[in-house]
Each structure stands twice: as structure tokens, then as C-alpha cells.
Amino acid sequence: MEKANADPVMGTDRGCNITSCESRQTSIYGLSLRENLQNFSKKEELQMNEKSCAPTCRAENWDSIGWNKARAYVKKLQMRIVKAQQEGHYSKVKTLQWLLTHSFYAKALAVKRVTSNRGKNTAGVDHELWLTPEAKFKGISKLKRRGYRPQPLKRVYIPKKNGKLRPLSIPTMTDRAMQTLYKFALEPLAETYGDPNSYGFRIGRSTHDAIEQCFTDLNKGKSPQWILEGDIKGCFDHISHEWLMENIPMDTQVLQKWLKCGYVDTKQLFPTEEGTPQGGAISPTLMNMTLDGLERLLKERLPTRKKVNSKTHFNKMNFVRYADDFIVTGESPEFLREEVLPIIREFMAERGLQLSEEKTVITHINDGFDFLGKNIRKYNGKLLIKPSKQSVGSLLKKVREIVKSNKSAKQDSLIRQLNPVIRGWVNNQRFVVSAETFSKIDYQIYNCLWQWAKRRHKNKGRRWIAAKYWHRIGTRNWTFAAEERTKKNGEQSYFALEYATDTKIIRFKKIVSNANPFDERWSGYYEERDGEKMLNSTNGREKLLKVWRNQHRCCPVCNEPITSETSFKVHKVFRSGKSPWLEMVHPECHAVLHKNDSCFVEPGSLTGAL
């Protein structure tokens, strides 16, 4: 994020306007103008506290906390932060951030988040875990700014794909919860200032959005042919502390304590002079805000159109970033090398970062390049995005390891271990050109399982082995499946292996680049997007089916049946202090519901284009 983007947050708000109501009160009570201003300011502050702060009657224990109400309070404050920032009320932004970080509900939600994720069983240097309801509730009271002092980080190392080790810094449970709490207040500003085509570590965005943006930029005949693949050397570990302190719009005292807390490695304490800890809850947000502004800077320095010898010249520059990996397109390798790269290096140097010379290369689209587990390449002028060879190799390696470690296990146990691995990888690759790859994966998995079965029965023939482990299910003759208990009607049931080719390949719908999940104007857009995601997932379809049955298969607005012919849209009904519930309504009824709703925005109406 550019410095200019952060500076306004540190500004001041000069007060408020006198409405017609206050003017009438002045004539009635005969108060002076200054007194009315003071009264109005106090009244506004009281209303803000009533709306935003948690009530004085707090929960008595962990199980009595109203989580729906807590989420509603936090989300409301986050939306108010965005609105105040957009209106230029910078002192109000700071006030709302303070209210959020001192709210009981926000603290409780922060504790809940750090005690329900994958790292809940990983302790810091104090060896403390919050596993019981009593410990979790006690942890809420520890989240205080006054007297807060973070403990050093526990340094651990995990292997990287290239064989090297990646250092991770594990904070204590208290520090994790404190970082999550302040992340609640920082995220709305990060989303407001974020680059339009930045997709990593952001709410509602994924690698699929980044890949779809690459397709949009490169699929046409007149699209750019040259791509700069950028990678930052040790991005988390080398961010300048001075730049963070000057440009991140949050409590600088708390931020400085996190940056300077040090880490423990081999029972020795080491200071941290640069970087943000990779493993902290707020670190991805800080990293994103550090890199935000690069896309805008490139477009300012290198305008898309310029006249050369009375002719309009297009540089065909596009920018896509996911975390610390990014690509920049251009009309020629000279343009990328001589004009784009110097600007990027200057931008990075200001923040204490450097580009990795090994991974920063310029590639022609006909040669193709790997980005986020996908291979992007043009074949005879047609752009095709396929799963990368490295991604396919990683999947098959994991499958072979599972099969090898279960030589004597039962068939159903092996299937239960393989299905989540196959399903997860296939669902990630189902939005690109992957039909041929899916067939090859099924064949490789079949060969692996055939060797597994032959090893178990060395004295049996091929037909006997095939009849024992492979069965006809539906239209598939060779299905690796385990026999289950016979049904009451006498039919035999099977627990089958999931095949990659059974997954339907669909086109992914990219998010609008300027969409903000904390902006009220985009609430309708995210509502529609959530409904579409539910339709494309098994769990989502089951949830929608339950909603449909609870509505007695009818639209709650017009009471007419909802069928496959009529279609439907998912509508969220918001209640004060509670989480929204879902309704299925007709498309025309959905438009009526949002007709007088100022929060609803048609997709693309704010920007005009994706």
C-alpha cells in the first residue's frame, strides 16, 4: 500500500453538521450554537457506543456467549469503518477501530477463531493451550492493550517444494488471539485499499479468481504475448519495520511490540530487526498491505495508451498477484525488462524487499508458464489452462505414499484415506481444461491399486483379484469398491473409490475486481455469489435442499412453487444482533426484495466491467 493511502487514516475529523432538528431545538431551549454542537457530539458518541459496543451484561461462561450476535456486532463495526473511510471521516475510523478492539464480542470471536483452526493444538514458547471452555473464557480477559507484552516466537521449520526449509514463527495463544483481534479492525481498510487484481489472503477471493483473470488478459488474439513472472525473495522475512510503522493504519504501539518481540531457536533468543512473523494471524494482512499499490503505480507510470509518431501505442500491460507471486504482461520482452522491472525493483526496495532472480523470468505465451498450480499456454493461437505437471506429480506421489503405508489395511480403510485426497485435488482443478489429465490420473491410480491387490494375493489369478476388489457400479465396470452389508431388499451395496473423471468440469465465475466484502453497497453481490457457490458444492446443495423443504417447496414472497423450470435465487434475511438465515425465492421476487434496498448492487454496476 502506498504511503498516500495510509496517511488519511491518521488525519482528524472536524466535527459534525447541525441538522434542522437541532436548529429547532436551539430556538426552543435558547441554547447557544457552541452548546448545541457539544450536545450533538455527545449524543452522536452515545449512539455510536450503543450501536457498536458490546452490552455491559457479559456472558457468564463460554457456552453462554451468543455467537450469532457477536458476529453481527463485529461485521457491523467493520462495515462502519469502511463507510467512515470512504466519507473521509478519518478520526471516526480510529474511534471505530478502538471500539472494535475493546469490544467483548470481538475478543470472544478472536479466541474462538484461534481455538477452532488447525493450529489450536500447537503451543508457543509458554506451552499453553486453550482446549477447555474454562481456558477459552479466561483467555478473553487476557486480551487487554494496557500492559500487553507479547512473548517471543517459537521458530520451527517446514520443508519447501525445492528441498529447502521454510521458517515459521509460532506465537503464543494470547498473542495469536490479540493479532486476530486487531486483524478484525485492520481488514476493512486492507480491503478498501487493496489492488483490484490482488487475490491472495483476501476474503471471498481464491486462486481460481487469479487464474480466471489470467485467462481474461491472455486469451484474445490481440492479447499480450510476453509475461514477466515475479517472485519476491523471503517476502515475510524482509519487510521493513520502518515502512510498516509509518504506513499501516493501526495502533502503532501494539504493532511495534509484535515486530520487535524476537524468536526462540535452539533455546536461544534472537532479535527481529526486519520482517513480519510468518505464522502470525495478522502477517498475511500486513504483507498484502505492503505490496498493495504496485498495480496502481505501474498504471500511473506506464499508461496503457500513448502516442508515438502520431500513432496510438498500447503497451498491453496487465497485473495479477496472489500473495507474493505475481505476473505482469507486456507487448515485448524489452518493455518488461527495461520499463516494468525498474519500477518494481524501486517499489520493493522502498519496503525492504528484493525480487528473486531465480524465479523472476520473462516468458513467451507459446512456451507457457506455471502459476498457482496451473500451466498457462497457447496452442496454435488458442489459450489453454491445464493442471501443471508439478501439481499432478504431487498428487500421485501422495496417493502412492498412502497405498504403500496401507499394504495390509482393509480395502474400505484404504478408500477412506484416498477419497479426501483425490476429491480435494480434483475440486481445485475442475475449473480448467483438465479432462485429459483426470483420465491419466485415474489410470495411474488404477495401476497403483492393482499392484497393491496383487501383492496381497500372490497365489491368486488375475480374474479372482479383479472380482474381489473391482465391481460394476452403474455404468462403470472397473470400480475399486469394498462390499458393505446387504440391504433389506437383498441388494448388495458398495463403498467405492472416487474417480477424477466423475467430476464435472465447469467454468469458474470470477469475482468483480473492486468488490469489497465490508462495503454495504456490495452486500447483494456477495449474496448472489454465495448462492452460486452453494450450487457448485455437494454440501451447499444439501443445505439448499433442506432450505427448500423447510419452505414447503414454495417461495416465501409469492407463495408459488419453486421448481426447476422457475429457477431461484438465494436471499439472506438479516435480523438485529443475529446471523442471517437463507431463503430461496424466485428471481423476480428477489429483485422486488432489493428494489428499495440501497445496499444492493447489480454485478459490475459499480465498475462497469470485470
N, C-alpha and C positions, 0 to 999 in steps of 0.2 A: 504493500500500500504506500502510495506516495505521501510525503510529509504534508502536503497541502490538504489531503483528505482527512488527516487526523487532527490538524490544528483547530478546526472549528469546534470540535468537541470540547476543547479547553477554553472556549470563549465564555461570555457572560450573557444572561438574559436580562433585559432591561425592564422587566415588569410586565404589566398587563393593561388591557384596554378597559375603559368604563363603558358598560353597556347601557341601553336605555332603561333597564330595570334599576340599575344603581343610580342613574340620574334622577329618577322619580323618588327613590328613597332619600336622596340628598335634599330635595325640596320639602319632603315631609318632616324629616327629623332635623333639618337645618344644620347638617354636618358640613364641615369644610371638605374641600377637594382632597387634601392630604389624608384626612381621617378615612374618607371613603376608599381611597387607594389602599391604605393599610388594612382596613376591614376586609376588602375584597381579596387581598393577598393571603390573609389569614384563612378566609373562607375557602379559597382555592386549595391551599395547603391541607386544610382539614378534609376536604372532599377527596383529594388525592390519596391521603392516608387511609381513608375509609374504603376506597376502591381497591387500593393496591396492597396495603399491608395485610398481614395475617391477623386474624382476630386475637384479642387478648386471651380468650379462653383456649388454651392449647390442649392438645391431646395428652392424656394421662399415661399412655403407653404406646408401643409401636403398632400394635394391632388396631388401635382406635383412631389412627390417622386417616382422614378422608383423602385418599389418593386422587380421586377424580377432581375434587375441589383444589387440591394442591397443584395439579397440572393446569387447571384452568387459571389459577392465580398467576402462575409463572408465565404462561403463554400470554395472558393479558398484559402483564408488565412488559414483556418483550415486544409486543406489538406497539405499545405506547412509546417505547424507546425509539423504534423506527419512525413512528409518526412525528415525534418531537424533533428528531434529527432532520427529517425532510422539511419540516416547517422552520428550521433554523433556531429552535429553542434549545440552545446548547447547554445552558445551565440546568434546564429541566431534564435533559438527558443524563447528566451527572446525578441529579436527585433521584431519578428513577432507577439508575444503576445501584445507588446506595440502598434504596428501598428493597430492591431485589436481593442483594447480597446480605441484608439483615433480616429478611423475612423468614419466619419459622417454616413455612411451607417449602420455600426454596431450599433451605438447609436439609429438610427431611427428604426432599426429592433427590438432592445430591447424594445423600447417604444411601438411599435406595438404589440409585444408579451404580455406585461403586461396589455395592454388595450383591448385585444381581448379574454382573457381567462375568466374563471368563476369568478375570484376574482376582476374583473375590477370595480365592484360596492362596494367593501369593502375597506374602507379608513383606514389609520393608525392613529397615535396619532394626526396628523395635520389636520385631517378631509378633506383632499384634494383628489379630484378625477379628472382624465383626461378623460372626456367624450366627449368634443368637439374637432374638428380638430385644433382649435387655441391652446387649452391647450396641446394637444399632441405634436404639433410642438414646443411649448415653452418648453416642457419637455425635448426635445433633447438637448437644450443648457444648461440644468441643470446637465448633465452627465459629470462632469469635475473632474479630480483627484485632481487638485490643490484646496485647500481649502475645500475639501469634508469632511463632518462630518455627519455621519448617526444619525438619531433621534432614541429615544428608541422605542422598540417594544410594540405593543398593545397585551396584553395577553387575550385570550379567551379560553373557554373550550368546548369540544365536547364529547358526550358520547361514550364509547367503548363498545364492544360486551359483556364484562364481567361485565358491570354495572358501571365501574369506569370512570373517566373523563380524557380525553387526552388534555394536554395543547398545544395550538397553539399560536405562536407569529407572529403577522401581522406587517410587515414593512410598511413604507410609500410608495407612488407611486414612488418617486425618488429613494429610497433605493432598491425597487424591480427592477426597470429598471437598476440600477447600478449593482446589483447582476447578472441579466440576461446578461448584457454586459460582465462582467468578466467570466461568465459561458461559453460564446462563446469561450473564449481563453483557458479555463481550460478543457473543454470537450474532445478535441482531445487527450490530454495527459492521461486523465482518461480512455479513450477507449483503448489507446495503452498499458497501464499498468494494465488494469483490468483483474481479474481472468477469465479464459476461461469459467467456468461454473457459472458465476455470471450473473443474468438476470434481476434484478430489477433496475428501473430508468436508463435504458440504451437504446440508440436509436436502433430501429429495433428488440428489444427483449421484451418478454412478459412472462406471467405466463405459457402460452402454451409451450414455449420452455423449461422452467424449468420442467414441468410435463413430457414432452417427454424425457428429459434427465433422469428423474427418471425411466421411463419405460425401457430405454436402459440399465440402470445399474442393474435393478432388475428382468427383465422378463425371463432370461435364467434359466435352471436347476441348473447350477453351480454358479449362481449369489449369492451374499451375502444374508444372512437371517436376519441379525440384523441391525437396523437403530438407529442412535443417532439423535433425534430431538432437535435442538438447538434454543434457543431464547435469545436475549440479553435484559437485563433489562434497559429500558429507553435509548435506543441507542443514539438518537439525543441529549438527555439532559445531557449526562455524558462524551462525548468525550473530551479528554484532550486538552486544548488550547495550551499547550507547544508542544505537539506532532504535532498538526496541523501547528503551526508556523514553525517547523523545517522540515516538510516533504511535505507540499503542495506546488507545483511549481507555485506560482503566486505572485503577488505583496503583500508582507507581511505587508506593512503599511495599505493598504486597508483592508486586511483580519483581522488584529488586531482590526481595528475600528469596524468591524461588530461583532466580537466576544465579545467585551467589551462595546457594546452600551447600555446594560441593557434593562429592560422591565417595563411597567407600568401595575400594577394590583391594582384594587380598588383605583385608583387615587394616588397610591404610586409608587415611583421609586425604583426598586430593581436592584442590580448589577448582572452581569452574569460572574461567575467565571469558569464555565465549560459548555461544550455542544455547539452545533450549533443550531440556532433557527429553530424549526420545523414549517415551514410555509414560510421560505425564499426560493427564487428561486434557490440559489446555494447550499442549505443544502443537498439535496439528493446526489449531486455530491461529496460533502465533505464526507458524510457518506460512500459512496461507496469506495472512495479512502482510507478511514481509514480502512475498512475491507478487501480491496484488499491485496493480499499477503498471506492470510490464506491457501488457497488451495495449493499454491506453497510451503509454509512452511511445511505443512503436508506431501507432497510428498517427500520433501528433508529429513525430519526427519524419515519418515516411508516409505522406499522404497517398491514398490509393491512386488518385489521378494527378498528373502533372503534364504540362505542355513542354514538349521538346521539338524545336524547329516547327512551330505552329501545328504540331500534331499531338493529340491526346495520348499519353503514355500511361499504361496500367502496370503496376508492379506485382499484382496478383498475390499480395501478402495476406495470409490468414494465420491465426494464432489459436492453438488448442493446448491446454495444460491440465494435467492430472497430478496433483501433489507437486513433486519436484521434477517430474518428467514432462516435457513439452515438445511440440513441433511448431515450426514456422515455415510456411510455404512461400515460394517466390518464383519469379519469371526466369531466373538464371542462377547458376551457382556463384557467379561474380557478385550479383546483388546480395545474396545471403552472406557471402564471405566478407565483402568489403563495406556493406552498409548496415546489415542487420546485426551481425556478430559484434562489432564495436559498441553498439548501443546496449546490447545485452550485457556485455562484459562491464561496461560503465555502471549499469543498473545494479549488477551483482556486487561489484567492488564497493559501492556505497553502503551495502548491507553486510559486508564482510564475507561474501561468498565468491566462489570460483566455479567455472564450468569444468567438467571432467573432459579432458582432451581425448581420452579413450572412447568415450561414449558419444561425444558430440561430433557428428559426421553429417555430410551433405550427400543425399541420395536421390537418384532419378526414380520417378514413379514406376517406370518399366522394370527396374531392378527390385522394387518392393522394399518394405521396411516393416519391422516388428514394433508394435505399440500396444501395450496393455494386454498382452497375451493373444493378439491378433496379428495376422500378416496382411498388409495393405499393399496391393499391387495391381497394375493394369496389364491385362492380357489382350493383345491386339486392339488396344484402344478402349477396352471395357474394364472398369474398376471392379475388382472382386476382393472382398474381405473374408478371409478364412482363418480358422484357428491356427496359431503358429505351431511350428514343429516342436519347439521347446515346450509349449503347453501340452501338446499331445504326448510327448515323451514323459513329462512329469506325471501325467495321469496313468499311463501304462506302467511306469515304474512303481507307483503307489499300489496299483492293482496286483502286480507281481509280488510285492512285499507282503501284502495281505494273504495272498494264496500260499506263499511259501511258509508263512508263520502259522498256517492252519492246516498242516498236512494231515493231521489225524482228527480234525474237528468234524462235526456233523455238517451235512450239506446245508441245512437251514441256518446254522450258525454262520457259515461262510457267506451265504447270501445276505444275511442281515448286516454284515460288515461291508460288503461290496456295494450294496444298493445306495447308501447315502453318498458314497464317493462318486459313483457313476452319475447319480441324479444331480448332484451339485455341479459337477463339471459340465454336463450336458445343458442344464438350465442356463449356465453362464454363456454357452456358445450357441444357443438356439436362435439368436437374432442375426447371425451372419450366414454366409454360404458354407454350410457345414455338412450337407447330406453325404457327400463322398467320404468325408472324414469320419462321420458317425459309422458308416459301413465298415471302414477299415478298423475302427476301434472294436466293434462287435466281433470281427474276425480274430483280432489279436487276443481278445478276452476269451473267446471260444478255444483257441489253441492252448492258452494257459490253463483253462479249466479241464481240457481233455488230458493234458499231461498230469494234472492233479488227480484225476479219476483213474488213469492207467496205473499210476504209482500205488494206489490203494488196492488194486486188484490185479496183481501181476500174472495170476494163473487163469484169469478170465478172458474170454474173447471180446472183440470189439462190439459185436451186437449186444452181448449181455451188459456191457458197461453203458452203452448208449441207452438201452431200455431202462436201466436203473436210474440214471441221472438226467436224461433228457426225455421230455414228453411233448405230446401235441396239445397245445393250448390255443384255442381259437383257430386262426389261420396259420400259425407258426408251428412247424413240425419239430424243430430242434429248439426246445425251450429248457434251459437249465433250471429245474424246479424240484422242490422237495415235496413228497406226498404228505398231506395232512390227514386229520381224522375224516372219515367218511361222513358225509352229510346225512340228515334224517331221511331224505328221499333216495338214498342209495348212491348218489353221485360222488365221485372222488374229487377232492379239492387239492389244489397245489399252492405252494408258496414259491413264486417264480422270481428269477433274476430280472432286473430291469435292463432293457436293451436301449442303446443310444438311438437306434433308428425308429423306435416307437415314439420319440418326442417330435412333435410338430414344429417345424421351423416357421417363425413369424417375423414380421418387420417391427423393429422397436420404434416407438414414438418418442422422439427427443423432447426434452423439456425446453420451454422458451428460455432463451439465454438470460433475460433480465428478470425472470421470476424470482420473487423474494418470499419465502415461507412465513416471514414475520410481518409482511405488509398486508393490511386488511383488504386492499384492492385485489389481491391475488387469491383470496380465500376460495372463491368459486372455481378458479382454475385448478387449484390443488385438489379440490373436492372431486372434480371430474377425473383428474389424473389418478387419484386413489381408486376410484371406481374401475377404471380401465386396468389398473394393476391387479385388482382382485379377480377380474375375469380371466387373467392370464396365469393365475396360480391355482393349484389344487385346493389349498387351504382357503384362499379367497372365494373360490366358487362354492365351497361348502358353507362358508359364512353367509354368502348371498342367498343360498338356497334356504338356510334357516330363517333369514330375514323375510324372504318371500312367503314362506309357510306361516310365519307369525302374523303376517299381514293378511292371511287368508287368501293369498294369491291375487289381491286387489290393490289398486293404487289408493293410498290414504287421502289423496286430494279429491279425486273424482269418483272413487269407489267403483271404477270399472276394472275388469280383469286385466292382469299383466300377462301376456303370452309372448311366444317367440315372434309372432307377427307384429305385435305392437311395440316391442323393444322397451327399454327402460334406461333410467339414469339413477345413480346413487346420490342421495341427498343427505347431508348432515344436519341434524336438528340440535341446536345449541341451547343448553339450559344454564341459568345463572349459577356459577360455582360448581358445575358438574361437567363431566366429559360428555361429548355429543354422542347421540345414537344414530344409527343408519336407517334410512328408509329407501325403498325402491319405488320410484314414481315414473310416470310417462314423460317422455322428453318435453312435450308441450306443457305439462303440469310443472315440470322443473323450471321452465322458462318463466312461468307465472309466479312461482315462488320467489324467484330472484329479480323480478321485474322492478320492484321498488327497493331492492337491496343495493345500496351504494358500494357494498363490499364485493359484489360480483363483477368479474371482468371476463369478457369473452377471450378465449385463447388468441394471443397475438394482438389484441386491441390496443395494448399499451405501447407496443414496439412496432407493430405493423408487419413484422417478419420474424421467423425463427432465427 
